[in-house]
Amino acid sequence: MIRALLAALLLTTPAFAADMSVFIRNQRPDGVALELFSRDSEKVWPGGDKVFLIRPGAKKSVPISCEPGEHICWGAWVNGDDSITAGVGPDNDHPCDTCCFICTDHSTETVDLAE
């Protein structure tokens, strides 16, 4: 009886979200806006029609909660001019081989925005 109860608890335990950080270094002379896009769901960080704003030459660490193993890509653009983009861009529609990472609990991923 106890084994059956323990098995039921193990099977009904929800998957945990991973907490990780994304460290962004803006080495550009312009301020940039940045969003993170899940390749495995419709999730966007920070979400809610908001973006991470990073001043010229600034560094910023942003915490995110994601599913372990989830593929996440970043898209950036010059703040106020989304025709100058990096990564997957503001609409998550540019090809990019080097702008994605995998969600891992208690880890930090670095994004370098160079000129």
C-alpha distances in whole Angstrom, upper triangle without the diagonal:
4,5,5,6,9,10,11,12,14,15,17,18,22,25,27,30,33,36,39,43,45,49,52,55,58,61,63,66,64,61,58,56,52,49,46,45,41,42,38,38,41,40,43,44,45,45,46,50,50,51,51,55,56,60,62,62,59,55,52,48,46,42,40,36,35,33,32,34,36,40,42,46,49,52,55,58,61,61,63,64,61,63,63,59,57,54,52,55,54,53,51,53,55,54,53,51,51,50,46,43,40,37,36,34,37,40,43,45,49,51,55,57,61,64
4,5,5,6,9,10,11,12,14,15,16,20,23,24,28,30,33,36,40,43,46,49,52,55,58,60,63,62,59,56,53,50,47,44,43,39,40,37,37,39,39,42,42,43,43,45,48,48,49,49,52,54,57,60,59,56,52,49,45,43,39,37,34,33,30,30,32,34,38,40,44,47,50,53,56,59,58,61,62,59,61,61,57,55,52,50,53,52,51,49,51,53,52,51,50,49,48,44,41,37,35,33,31,33,37,40,42,46,48,52,55,58,61
4,5,5,6,9,10,10,12,14,15,19,21,23,27,29,32,35,38,41,44,48,51,54,57,59,62,60,58,55,52,49,46,42,41,38,38,35,35,38,37,40,41,42,42,44,47,47,48,48,51,53,56,58,58,55,51,48,44,42,38,36,33,32,29,28,30,32,36,38,42,45,48,51,54,57,57,60,60,57,60,59,55,53,50,48,51,51,49,47,49,51,50,48,47,47,46,42,39,35,33,31,30,32,35,39,41,44,47,50,53,56,60
4,5,5,6,9,10,11,12,14,18,20,23,26,29,32,35,38,41,45,48,51,54,57,59,62,60,57,54,51,48,45,41,40,36,37,33,33,36,36,39,40,41,41,42,46,46,47,47,51,52,56,58,58,55,51,48,44,42,38,36,32,31,28,28,30,31,35,38,41,44,47,50,54,57,56,59,59,56,58,58,54,52,49,47,50,49,48,46,48,50,49,48,46,46,45,41,39,35,33,32,30,33,36,39,41,45,47,50,53,56,59
4,5,5,6,9,10,11,12,16,19,21,24,27,30,33,37,39,43,46,49,52,55,57,60,58,55,52,49,46,43,40,39,35,36,33,32,35,34,37,38,39,39,40,44,44,45,45,49,50,54,56,56,53,49,46,42,40,36,34,30,29,27,27,29,31,34,36,40,43,46,49,52,55,54,57,57,55,57,57,53,51,48,46,49,48,47,45,47,49,48,47,46,46,44,41,38,34,32,30,29,31,34,37,39,43,45,49,51,55,58
4,5,5,6,9,10,11,14,16,18,22,24,27,30,34,37,40,43,47,49,52,54,57,56,53,50,47,44,41,38,37,33,34,31,31,34,33,36,36,37,37,39,42,42,43,43,47,48,51,54,53,50,46,43,40,37,34,32,28,27,24,24,26,28,32,34,38,40,44,46,50,53,52,55,56,53,55,55,51,49,45,44,47,46,45,43,45,47,46,45,43,43,42,38,35,31,29,27,26,28,31,34,36,40,42,46,49,52,55
4,5,5,6,9,10,14,15,18,22,24,27,30,34,36,40,43,46,49,52,54,57,55,52,49,47,43,40,37,35,32,32,29,29,32,31,34,35,37,37,38,42,42,42,43,46,48,51,53,53,50,46,43,40,37,34,31,28,26,23,23,24,26,30,33,36,39,42,45,49,52,52,54,54,52,54,53,50,47,44,43,45,45,44,41,43,45,44,43,42,41,40,36,34,30,28,27,25,28,31,34,36,40,42,45,48,51,54
4,5,5,6,9,12,15,17,21,23,27,30,33,36,40,42,46,48,52,53,56,54,51,48,45,42,39,36,34,31,31,28,28,30,30,33,34,35,35,36,40,40,41,41,45,47,50,53,52,49,46,43,39,37,33,30,27,25,23,23,25,26,30,32,36,39,41,44,48,51,50,53,53,50,53,52,49,47,43,42,44,44,42,40,42,44,43,43,42,42,40,36,34,30,28,27,26,28,31,34,36,40,42,45,47,51,54
4,5,5,6,10,12,14,18,21,24,27,31,33,37,40,43,46,49,51,54,52,49,46,43,40,37,34,32,29,30,27,27,29,28,31,31,33,33,34,38,38,39,39,43,44,48,50,50,46,43,40,36,34,30,28,24,23,21,21,23,25,28,30,34,37,40,42,46,49,48,50,51,48,51,51,47,45,42,40,43,42,41,39,41,43,42,41,40,40,38,35,32,28,26,25,23,25,28,32,33,37,39,43,45,49,52
4,6,5,9,11,13,16,19,22,25,29,31,35,38,41,44,47,49,52,50,47,44,42,38,35,32,31,27,28,25,25,28,27,30,30,32,32,34,37,37,38,37,41,42,46,48,48,45,41,38,35,32,29,26,22,21,18,18,20,22,26,28,32,34,38,41,44,47,47,49,50,47,49,49,45,43,39,38,41,40,39,37,39,41,40,39,37,37,36,32,29,25,23,22,20,23,26,29,31,35,37,41,43,46,50
4,6,8,10,13,17,19,23,26,29,32,35,38,41,44,47,49,52,50,47,44,41,38,34,31,29,26,26,23,23,26,25,29,29,31,31,33,36,36,37,37,41,42,46,48,48,45,42,39,35,33,29,26,23,21,18,18,20,21,25,27,31,34,37,40,43,46,46,48,49,46,48,48,44,42,38,37,39,39,37,35,37,39,38,37,36,37,35,31,29,25,23,22,21,24,27,30,31,35,37,41,43,46,49
4,6,9,12,15,18,22,25,28,31,34,37,41,43,46,48,51,49,46,43,39,36,33,30,28,25,26,22,22,24,24,27,28,29,29,30,34,34,35,35,39,41,45,47,47,44,41,37,34,31,28,25,21,20,17,18,20,21,25,27,30,33,36,39,42,45,44,47,47,44,47,47,43,41,38,36,38,38,36,34,37,39,38,37,37,37,35,31,29,25,23,22,21,24,27,30,31,35,36,40,42,46,49
4,7,9,12,15,18,21,25,28,31,34,38,40,43,45,48,46,43,40,37,34,31,28,26,23,25,21,21,23,22,25,25,27,27,29,32,32,33,33,37,38,42,44,44,41,38,34,31,28,24,22,18,17,15,15,18,19,23,25,28,31,34,36,40,43,42,44,45,42,45,45,41,39,36,35,37,36,35,33,35,37,37,36,35,35,33,29,26,23,20,19,18,21,23,26,28,32,34,37,39,43,46
4,6,9,13,16,19,22,25,28,31,35,37,40,42,45,43,40,37,34,30,27,24,23,20,21,18,17,20,18,21,22,23,23,25,28,28,29,29,33,35,39,41,41,38,35,31,28,25,22,19,15,14,11,13,15,16,20,21,25,27,30,33,36,39,39,41,41,39,41,41,38,36,32,31,33,32,31,29,32,34,33,33,32,32,30,26,24,20,17,17,16,19,21,24,25,29,31,34,36,40,43
4,7,10,13,16,19,22,25,28,32,34,37,39,42,40,37,34,31,28,25,21,20,17,18,15,15,18,16,19,20,21,21,24,27,27,27,27,31,32,36,38,38,35,32,29,25,23,19,16,12,11,8,9,12,13,16,18,22,24,27,30,34,37,36,39,39,36,39,38,35,33,29,28,30,30,29,26,29,31,30,29,29,28,26,22,20,16,14,14,13,16,18,21,22,26,27,31,33,36,40
4,6,10,13,16,19,22,25,29,31,35,36,39,38,35,32,29,26,23,20,19,17,18,16,16,18,16,18,18,19,20,22,25,25,25,25,28,30,33,36,35,32,29,26,22,20,16,13,10,9,7,8,12,12,16,17,21,23,26,28,32,35,34,37,38,35,38,37,33,31,28,27,29,29,28,26,29,30,30,29,28,27,25,21,19,15,12,12,10,13,15,18,20,23,25,29,31,34,38
4,7,10,13,16,19,22,25,28,31,33,36,34,31,28,25,22,19,16,16,14,16,14,14,16,13,15,14,16,17,19,22,21,21,21,25,26,30,32,32,29,25,22,19,16,12,10,6,5,5,7,10,10,14,14,18,19,22,25,28,31,31,33,34,31,34,33,30,28,25,24,26,25,25,23,26,27,27,26,25,24,22,19,16,13,10,10,8,11,13,15,16,20,22,25,27,31,34
4,6,10,13,16,19,23,25,28,30,33,32,29,26,24,21,18,15,16,14,16,15,15,17,14,15,14,15,17,20,23,21,21,20,23,24,28,30,29,26,23,20,16,14,10,8,5,5,6,6,9,10,13,13,16,18,21,23,27,30,29,32,33,31,33,32,28,26,23,23,25,25,25,22,26,27,26,24,23,22,20,17,14,11,7,6,4,7,9,11,13,17,19,23,25,28,32
4,7,10,13,16,20,23,26,28,31,29,27,24,22,19,17,14,16,15,17,17,17,18,15,15,13,14,16,19,22,20,19,17,21,21,25,27,26,23,20,16,13,11,7,6,5,7,9,9,12,12,14,13,16,17,20,22,25,28,27,30,31,29,32,30,27,25,22,23,24,24,25,23,26,27,27,24,24,22,19,17,14,12,8,8,5,6,8,9,12,15,17,21,23,26,30
4,7,10,13,17,20,23,25,28,27,24,22,20,17,15,13,15,14,17,17,18,19,15,15,12,13,16,20,21,19,18,16,19,19,22,24,23,20,17,14,10,9,6,6,6,8,10,10,12,12,13,12,14,14,18,19,23,25,25,28,29,27,30,28,25,22,20,20,22,22,23,21,24,25,24,22,21,19,16,14,12,10,7,7,6,5,5,6,8,11,14,17,20,23,26
4,6,10,13,16,19,21,24,23,20,18,17,14,13,12,14,15,18,19,19,19,16,15,12,12,16,19,20,18,16,13,16,15,19,20,19,16,13,10,6,6,4,6,9,10,13,13,15,14,14,12,14,13,16,17,20,22,22,26,26,25,27,25,22,20,18,19,20,20,22,20,24,23,23,21,21,18,15,14,12,12,10,10,9,8,6,5,6,9,11,14,16,20,23
4,6,10,13,16,18,21,20,17,15,14,11,11,9,13,14,16,18,19,19,16,14,11,12,15,18,19,16,14,11,13,13,16,17,16,14,11,8,6,5,6,7,11,12,15,15,15,14,13,11,11,10,13,13,17,19,19,23,23,22,24,22,19,16,14,16,17,17,19,18,21,20,20,18,18,15,12,11,10,11,10,11,12,11,9,6,5,6,7,11,13,16,20
4,7,10,13,15,18,18,16,14,14,12,13,12,15,17,20,22,22,22,19,17,14,14,18,21,21,18,15,11,13,11,14,15,13,11,7,6,4,6,9,11,14,15,18,18,19,18,17,14,13,12,14,14,17,18,18,22,23,22,24,21,18,16,15,17,18,18,21,19,22,22,22,19,19,15,13,13,13,14,14,14,15,13,10,7,6,5,6,8,11,14,17
4,6,10,12,15,14,12,10,11,9,11,11,15,17,20,22,23,22,19,16,14,14,17,20,19,16,13,10,10,8,11,11,10,8,6,5,6,8,11,13,16,17,21,21,21,19,18,14,13,10,12,11,13,14,15,19,19,18,20,18,15,13,13,15,15,16,19,18,21,19,20,17,18,15,12,13,14,16,16,17,18,17,14,10,9,6,5,6,7,11,14
4,6,9,12,12,11,10,12,11,14,15,18,21,23,25,26,25,23,20,17,17,20,23,22,19,15,12,11,8,10,9,7,6,4,7,9,11,15,17,20,21,24,24,24,23,21,18,16,13,14,12,14,14,15,19,19,19,20,17,15,13,14,17,17,18,21,20,22,21,21,18,19,16,14,16,16,19,19,20,21,20,17,13,11,8,6,5,6,8,11
4,5,8,8,8,7,10,10,14,15,19,22,24,27,27,26,24,20,18,18,21,23,21,18,15,12,10,7,7,6,5,5,6,8,11,13,17,19,22,23,26,27,26,25,22,19,17,13,13,10,11,11,12,16,16,16,17,14,13,12,13,16,15,16,20,19,21,20,21,18,20,16,15,17,18,21,22,23,24,23,20,16,14,11,8,6,5,7,9
4,7,9,9,10,13,14,17,19,22,25,26,29,30,29,27,24,21,21,24,27,25,22,18,15,13,10,9,7,5,7,9,12,15,17,20,22,26,27,29,29,29,27,25,22,19,16,15,13,13,12,14,17,17,17,18,15,14,13,15,18,17,19,22,22,23,21,22,19,20,17,16,19,20,24,24,26,27,26,22,19,17,13,10,7,6,5,7
4,5,7,8,12,13,17,19,22,25,26,30,30,29,27,24,22,21,24,26,24,21,17,15,13,10,9,6,6,9,11,14,17,19,22,24,27,28,31,31,31,29,26,23,20,16,15,12,11,9,11,14,14,15,15,12,12,11,14,17,16,17,21,21,22,20,21,19,21,18,17,20,22,25,26,28,29,28,25,21,19,15,13,10,7,6,5
4,7,9,13,15,19,22,25,28,30,33,33,31,30,26,24,23,26,27,25,22,19,17,14,11,9,5,7,10,13,16,19,21,25,26,30,31,34,35,34,32,29,26,23,19,18,14,12,10,11,14,14,15,16,13,14,14,17,20,18,19,23,23,24,22,24,22,24,22,20,24,26,29,30,31,33,31,28,25,22,19,16,13,10,9,8
4,6,10,13,16,19,22,26,28,31,31,29,27,23,21,21,23,24,21,19,15,14,11,9,7,5,8,10,13,15,18,19,23,24,28,29,32,33,33,30,28,24,21,18,15,12,10,6,7,10,10,12,13,10,12,13,16,18,16,16,20,21,22,21,23,21,24,22,20,23,25,28,28,30,32,31,28,24,22,19,16,14,10,11,9
4,7,10,14,17,20,24,26,29,28,26,24,20,18,17,19,21,18,15,12,11,7,6,4,5,8,9,11,12,16,16,20,21,25,26,30,31,31,28,26,22,20,16,14,10,9,6,6,9,10,12,14,11,12,13,16,17,15,14,18,19,21,20,23,21,24,21,19,21,23,26,26,28,29,28,26,22,20,18,15,13,10,12,12
4,6,10,13,16,20,22,25,25,23,21,17,15,14,16,18,15,13,10,8,6,5,7,7,10,10,11,12,14,14,18,19,22,23,26,28,27,25,22,19,16,12,10,7,5,4,5,8,9,9,12,10,9,10,12,14,11,11,15,16,18,17,19,18,20,18,16,18,20,23,23,25,27,26,24,20,18,16,12,12,9,11,11
4,7,11,13,17,19,22,21,19,17,14,12,11,13,14,12,9,6,6,5,6,9,11,13,12,13,12,14,13,16,16,20,20,24,25,25,22,20,17,14,11,8,6,6,6,5,9,10,9,12,11,10,10,12,12,10,8,12,13,16,16,18,17,20,18,15,17,19,21,21,24,25,25,23,19,17,16,13,13,11,14,14
4,7,10,14,16,19,18,16,14,11,9,9,11,13,12,9,6,5,7,8,11,13,14,13,13,11,12,11,14,13,17,17,20,22,21,19,17,13,11,7,6,4,7,9,9,12,12,11,14,12,10,9,9,10,9,8,11,11,14,14,16,15,17,15,12,13,15,18,17,20,21,21,19,16,14,13,10,12,10,14,15
4,7,10,13,15,15,13,11,7,6,7,8,11,10,8,6,6,9,11,15,17,18,16,15,13,13,11,13,11,14,14,17,19,19,16,14,10,9,6,5,7,9,12,12,14,15,12,15,15,12,11,10,9,9,7,9,9,13,13,15,14,17,15,12,12,14,15,15,18,20,20,18,16,14,14,11,14,13,16,18
4,7,10,12,12,11,8,6,5,7,9,12,12,11,9,9,12,14,17,19,20,18,16,14,13,11,11,9,11,11,14,15,15,12,10,6,6,4,6,9,12,15,16,18,18,15,18,17,14,12,10,9,10,9,10,9,12,13,14,13,15,14,10,9,10,12,12,15,16,17,16,14,12,12,11,14,14,18,20
4,6,9,8,8,6,5,7,9,9,13,13,13,11,13,16,17,21,23,23,22,20,18,17,14,14,11,12,11,13,15,14,10,8,5,5,6,8,11,14,18,18,20,20,16,19,18,15,13,11,9,10,10,9,7,10,12,13,13,14,14,11,9,11,11,12,15,17,19,17,16,14,15,14,17,17,20,22
4,5,6,6,5,6,9,11,11,15,15,16,15,16,19,21,24,26,27,25,23,20,18,16,15,12,11,9,10,12,11,7,6,4,6,9,11,15,18,21,22,24,23,20,22,22,18,16,13,11,13,13,12,10,12,14,14,14,15,15,12,9,10,10,10,13,16,18,17,16,14,16,16,19,19,23,25
4,6,8,8,10,12,15,15,18,18,19,18,19,22,23,27,28,29,27,25,23,21,19,18,15,15,12,11,13,11,7,5,6,7,10,12,16,19,23,24,26,25,21,23,22,19,17,13,11,14,14,13,10,11,13,12,12,13,14,12,9,10,10,11,15,17,20,19,18,16,18,17,20,21,24,26
4,7,8,11,13,16,16,18,20,20,20,21,24,26,30,31,32,30,27,25,23,20,19,15,14,11,9,11,9,6,6,8,10,14,16,19,23,26,27,29,28,24,26,26,22,21,17,15,17,18,16,13,15,17,16,16,16,17,15,12,12,11,11,14,17,20,19,20,18,20,20,23,24,27,30
4,5,9,12,14,13,15,17,18,18,20,23,25,29,31,32,30,28,25,23,20,19,15,13,11,10,13,12,9,9,10,12,14,16,19,22,26,26,27,27,24,26,26,23,21,18,16,17,17,15,13,15,17,18,18,19,20,17,14,14,13,13,16,18,21,21,21,19,22,21,24,25,28,30
4,7,10,12,10,12,13,15,16,18,21,24,27,29,31,29,27,24,23,19,18,15,14,12,12,16,15,12,12,11,12,14,15,18,20,24,23,25,24,21,23,24,21,20,18,15,16,14,12,11,13,16,18,18,20,20,17,15,16,16,15,18,20,23,22,22,20,22,21,24,24,28,29
4,7,9,8,10,12,13,13,15,19,21,25,27,28,26,24,21,19,16,15,11,10,9,10,14,14,10,11,9,11,12,14,16,19,22,22,23,24,21,23,24,20,19,17,15,16,14,13,12,15,17,18,18,20,20,17,14,15,14,13,16,17,19,19,19,18,20,19,22,22,26,28
4,6,5,8,9,10,10,11,15,17,21,23,25,22,21,18,17,13,13,10,11,10,13,15,16,12,12,9,10,10,11,13,16,19,18,20,20,17,20,20,17,17,15,13,13,11,11,10,14,16,17,17,19,18,15,13,14,14,13,17,18,19,19,18,16,18,16,19,19,23,25
3,5,8,9,8,8,8,12,15,18,21,22,19,17,14,13,10,10,7,9,10,13,15,16,13,13,10,10,9,11,12,15,18,17,19,20,18,21,20,17,16,15,14,14,12,13,12,16,17,19,18,20,19,15,14,14,14,13,16,16,17,17,15,14,15,14,17,18,21,24
4,7,8,6,6,7,11,13,17,20,21,18,17,14,13,9,9,8,10,12,15,18,19,16,16,13,13,11,12,13,15,17,16,18,19,18,21,21,18,17,16,16,15,13,14,14,18,19,21,20,22,21,17,16,16,17,15,18,18,18,18,16,16,16,15,18,18,22,24
4,6,6,7,10,13,16,20,23,24,22,20,17,16,13,13,11,12,13,16,19,20,16,16,14,14,13,13,14,16,18,17,18,20,18,21,21,19,19,18,16,15,12,13,13,17,19,21,21,23,22,19,18,18,19,17,20,20,21,21,20,19,20,18,21,21,24,26
4,5,9,12,14,18,21,24,26,24,23,20,19,16,16,14,15,16,19,22,23,20,20,17,17,16,16,17,18,20,17,18,20,18,22,23,21,21,20,19,17,14,14,16,19,21,24,24,26,26,22,21,22,22,21,23,23,24,24,23,22,23,22,24,23,27,28
4,7,11,13,16,19,22,24,22,22,19,19,16,17,16,17,18,21,24,25,21,21,18,17,15,14,14,15,17,14,15,16,15,18,19,18,19,19,17,15,11,12,14,17,19,22,23,25,25,21,21,22,23,22,25,25,26,26,24,23,23,21,23,22,25,26
4,7,9,13,16,19,21,19,18,16,16,13,15,14,16,17,21,24,24,21,20,17,16,14,13,13,14,15,12,14,16,15,18,19,17,18,18,17,15,12,13,15,18,20,23,22,25,24,20,20,21,22,21,24,24,24,23,21,20,20,19,20,19,23,24
4,6,10,13,16,18,15,15,13,13,11,13,13,16,17,20,23,23,20,19,15,14,11,10,9,11,12,10,12,14,13,16,16,14,14,15,14,12,10,12,13,17,18,20,20,22,21,17,17,19,20,19,22,23,23,21,19,18,17,15,17,15,19,20
4,7,10,13,15,12,11,9,10,8,11,12,15,17,20,22,23,20,19,15,14,11,11,9,11,12,10,13,15,14,17,16,14,14,14,15,13,12,15,15,18,19,21,20,22,20,16,17,18,19,18,21,21,20,19,16,15,14,13,14,13,17,18
4,7,10,12,10,10,9,11,11,14,15,19,20,24,26,26,24,22,18,17,13,12,10,10,10,8,11,13,13,16,15,14,14,15,16,14,13,16,17,20,20,22,21,23,21,18,19,20,22,22,24,24,23,22,19,17,16,13,14,12,15,17
4,7,8,6,7,7,10,11,15,16,20,22,25,26,27,24,23,19,17,14,13,10,10,10,9,12,14,15,17,15,14,14,15,17,15,15,18,19,21,21,23,21,23,20,17,19,20,22,22,24,24,23,21,18,16,14,12,12,10,13,14
4,6,5,8,9,13,14,18,20,24,25,29,30,30,28,26,23,21,17,16,13,12,10,9,12,14,16,18,16,15,16,18,20,18,17,21,22,24,23,25,23,25,23,20,22,23,26,26,27,28,26,24,20,19,16,14,13,11,13,14
4,5,9,11,15,17,20,22,26,28,31,32,32,30,28,24,22,18,17,13,12,10,10,13,14,16,18,15,15,15,17,20,18,18,22,23,25,23,25,23,25,22,20,23,24,27,27,28,29,28,25,22,20,17,14,12,10,11,11
4,7,10,14,16,20,22,26,27,31,31,31,29,27,24,22,18,18,15,15,13,14,17,18,19,20,17,17,16,18,21,20,20,24,24,26,24,26,23,24,21,20,22,23,26,26,27,28,26,24,20,18,15,13,11,10,10,11
4,7,10,13,17,19,23,25,28,29,29,27,26,22,21,17,17,14,15,14,14,17,19,19,21,18,18,17,18,21,20,20,23,23,26,25,26,23,25,21,19,21,22,24,24,25,25,23,21,17,16,13,12,11,10,12,13
4,7,10,14,16,20,22,25,25,26,24,23,20,19,16,16,14,16,15,16,19,20,21,23,20,18,17,17,20,20,20,23,23,25,24,25,22,23,20,17,19,19,21,21,21,22,19,17,14,13,10,10,9,10,12,15
4,6,10,13,17,19,22,23,23,22,21,18,17,14,15,14,16,16,16,19,21,20,23,20,19,17,17,19,19,19,22,21,24,24,25,22,23,20,17,18,18,19,18,19,19,17,15,12,12,10,10,11,12,15,17
4,7,10,13,16,19,19,21,19,19,16,16,14,16,15,18,19,18,22,23,22,25,23,20,18,18,20,20,19,22,21,24,24,25,22,22,19,17,17,16,17,15,16,15,13,12,9,10,9,10,12,14,17,20
4,7,10,13,16,17,19,17,17,14,14,13,15,14,17,19,18,21,23,21,24,23,20,18,17,18,19,18,20,19,23,23,24,21,22,19,16,16,15,16,14,15,14,13,12,10,10,10,11,14,15,19,21
4,7,10,13,14,16,15,16,13,15,14,16,17,20,22,21,24,26,24,27,25,23,21,19,20,20,20,21,20,24,24,25,23,23,21,17,16,15,14,12,12,11,10,10,9,10,12,13,17,18,22,25
4,6,10,12,14,12,13,11,13,13,15,17,20,22,22,24,26,24,27,25,22,20,18,18,19,18,19,18,22,22,23,21,22,20,16,15,13,12,9,11,10,10,10,10,11,13,14,18,19,23,26
4,7,9,12,11,13,11,14,15,18,20,23,25,25,27,29,26,29,28,25,23,21,20,21,21,21,19,23,24,24,23,23,21,18,16,14,12,9,10,9,10,11,12,13,16,17,21,22,26,29
4,6,9,7,9,9,12,14,17,20,23,26,26,28,29,26,29,28,24,22,19,19,20,20,20,18,21,22,22,21,21,20,17,14,12,10,6,8,8,11,11,13,13,16,17,21,22,26,29
4,6,5,9,10,14,16,19,22,26,29,29,31,32,29,31,30,27,24,21,20,22,22,22,19,22,23,23,22,21,20,18,15,12,9,6,8,9,12,13,15,15,18,19,23,25,29,32
4,6,9,11,14,17,21,23,27,30,31,33,33,31,33,31,28,25,22,21,24,24,24,21,24,24,23,22,20,20,18,14,11,8,5,5,7,10,11,13,14,17,19,23,25,28,32
4,6,9,13,16,19,23,26,30,30,33,33,30,31,30,26,24,20,19,22,23,23,19,22,22,21,19,17,17,16,12,9,6,5,6,9,13,12,14,14,17,18,22,24,27,30
4,6,10,13,16,20,23,27,27,30,29,26,28,27,24,21,17,16,19,20,19,16,18,19,18,17,16,16,14,10,8,6,5,8,11,14,13,14,13,16,17,21,22,26,29
4,7,10,14,17,21,24,25,28,27,24,25,24,20,18,14,13,16,17,17,13,15,16,14,13,12,12,10,7,6,5,6,10,13,16,14,14,12,15,15,18,20,23,25
4,7,10,13,17,21,21,24,23,20,22,21,17,15,11,11,13,14,14,11,13,14,13,12,12,11,8,5,5,6,7,11,13,15,13,13,10,12,12,15,17,20,23
4,7,10,14,17,19,21,20,17,19,17,14,11,8,7,10,11,11,8,11,11,10,9,10,9,6,4,6,9,10,14,16,18,16,14,11,12,10,13,14,17,19
4,7,10,14,15,18,17,14,16,14,11,8,6,6,8,9,10,8,11,11,11,9,11,10,6,6,9,12,13,16,18,19,16,14,11,11,8,11,11,14,16
4,7,11,12,14,13,11,12,11,7,6,5,4,4,6,8,6,9,9,10,10,12,11,8,10,12,15,16,19,22,22,20,17,14,13,10,12,10,13,15
4,7,9,11,11,8,10,9,6,5,6,7,5,6,10,9,12,11,13,12,15,13,10,12,15,18,19,22,24,24,21,18,15,14,10,11,8,11,12
4,6,8,7,5,7,6,4,6,9,10,6,7,10,11,13,12,15,14,17,16,13,16,19,22,23,26,27,27,25,22,19,17,13,13,10,12,12
4,6,5,6,8,6,7,9,12,13,10,10,13,15,16,15,18,17,20,19,17,19,22,25,26,28,30,30,27,24,21,19,15,14,11,12,11
4,6,7,10,9,10,12,15,15,12,11,14,16,18,18,21,20,23,22,19,21,23,26,26,29,30,30,28,24,22,20,17,16,13,15,14
4,6,9,10,11,14,17,17,13,12,15,17,19,19,22,22,25,24,22,24,26,29,29,32,33,33,31,28,26,24,20,20,16,18,17
4,5,6,9,12,15,15,11,10,13,16,16,16,19,20,23,22,20,23,26,29,29,32,34,34,31,28,26,23,20,19,16,17,15
4,5,6,10,12,12,8,7,10,12,13,12,16,17,20,20,17,20,23,26,27,30,32,32,30,27,24,22,18,18,15,16,15
4,6,10,13,12,9,9,11,13,13,12,15,16,20,20,18,21,24,27,28,32,34,34,32,29,25,24,20,19,16,16,15
4,7,11,12,9,10,12,14,14,12,15,15,18,18,16,19,22,26,27,30,32,32,29,26,23,21,17,16,12,12,11
4,7,8,5,7,10,11,11,9,12,11,15,14,12,15,19,22,23,26,29,29,26,23,20,18,14,13,10,11,11
4,6,6,9,11,10,11,9,10,9,12,11,9,12,15,19,20,23,26,26,23,20,17,14,11,10,8,9,10
4,5,9,10,8,9,7,8,6,9,8,5,8,12,15,17,20,23,24,21,18,14,13,10,10,9,11,13
4,7,7,5,6,4,6,6,9,10,7,9,13,15,17,21,23,25,22,20,16,16,13,14,13,15,16
4,6,5,6,6,9,9,13,13,10,12,16,18,20,23,26,26,24,21,18,17,14,14,12,15,15
4,6,8,9,12,13,16,16,13,14,17,20,20,24,26,27,25,22,19,19,15,16,14,17,17
4,5,8,11,13,16,17,14,15,18,20,21,24,26,28,26,24,21,21,18,19,17,20,21
4,6,9,10,13,14,11,11,14,16,18,21,24,25,23,22,19,19,16,18,16,19,20
4,7,9,13,14,12,13,17,19,20,24,27,28,26,24,21,21,18,20,18,20,21
4,6,10,12,10,12,16,18,21,24,27,28,26,24,20,20,17,17,16,17,18
4,7,9,9,11,14,17,20,23,26,28,25,23,20,19,17,17,16,18,19
4,6,6,8,11,15,17,20,24,25,22,20,16,16,13,14,14,15,17
4,6,7,10,13,16,19,23,24,21,19,15,15,13,14,15,16,18
4,6,8,12,15,17,21,21,18,16,12,12,10,11,12,13,16
4,7,11,13,16,19,20,16,14,10,10,8,10,10,13,15
4,7,10,13,16,17,14,13,10,11,10,12,14,16,19
4,7,9,12,14,11,10,7,10,10,13,15,18,21
4,6,10,12,10,10,9,12,13,17,19,22,25
4,7,9,8,9,9,13,14,18,20,23,27
4,6,6,8,9,13,16,19,22,25,28
4,6,9,11,15,17,21,24,27,30
4,7,10,14,17,20,23,26,30
4,7,10,13,17,20,23,26
4,7,10,13,16,19,23
4,7,10,13,16,20
4,6,10,12,16
4,6,10,13
4,6,10
4,7
4
